[in-house]
Amino acid sequence: TSEMAWSFLLVICLASFAVVYTADPLNVHVIAHTHDDVGWLKTVDEYYYGANNSIQDAGVQYIIDTAVQALTANPDRKFIYVEIAFFMRWWREQSEYRKQVVRDLVARGQWEFINGGWVMNDEATTSHTAIIEQMTEGHEFLFKEFGVRPTIGWHIDPFGHAASQPSLFAQMGFNAFFFGRIDYKDQQIRNETKELEFVWRGSQSLGAQTEIFTHVLYTDYCYLHGFAFEWTDPPIMDDPELENVNIKERADFFAHSVRHRARSFRQ
């Protein structure tokens, strides 16, 4: 879990970067997503309402509010939401008009639910039964309210990953599994050998039915290094009337950074 996530999310979202390498040009996918801990440094209630911010600056209800507003204002924007425990709570507080606004965003493909469980479950100590039940809880809600079923596994913050998780996701009908935290030596080797993407067979006994496309994030789930606008990184200044216009420098740095990342992915 990142202490930085919540402040950045309050603006609109957290951005993860997945790079697909081609000779020229380079396709960069900037993924706007939530990472809302259902209990970590604060209680679930404190996280939802934005209370007790002396511990951590976080208020999930405002993240959802502002994301809905931002998507409504611009039909080109897209957003993915993960933690259904918080979303269900927010949903119960909304008017029918507000609910229809979100349903329309989902229908247009602007708002997408991924993972879809009550939480992004731990993989070290949880039982198969607990994982299945919390996924069922979230998926039943999403199908009832929106007629959708998530098909992407999104475990960007659990500390370590068990083979049972991709096995369960594959048997749930998921198409892909994305995660972020692996041992630093494993990460280094995969970066060097271009093995951040692979097909994971979660169960040898069950065989091919447990295979799922797997993507390991290049570093983690946060912003690209150098573009943490709410912290100490410089903003993008593109107004020629400004004294310190930096749009070219910022664009060149972004291009250099993503091309460096692309070296870790196969063509």
Order of alpha helices (4+ residues) and beta strands (2+ residues): alpha-beta-beta-alpha-alpha-beta-alpha-alpha-beta-alpha-beta-alpha-beta-alpha-beta-beta-alpha
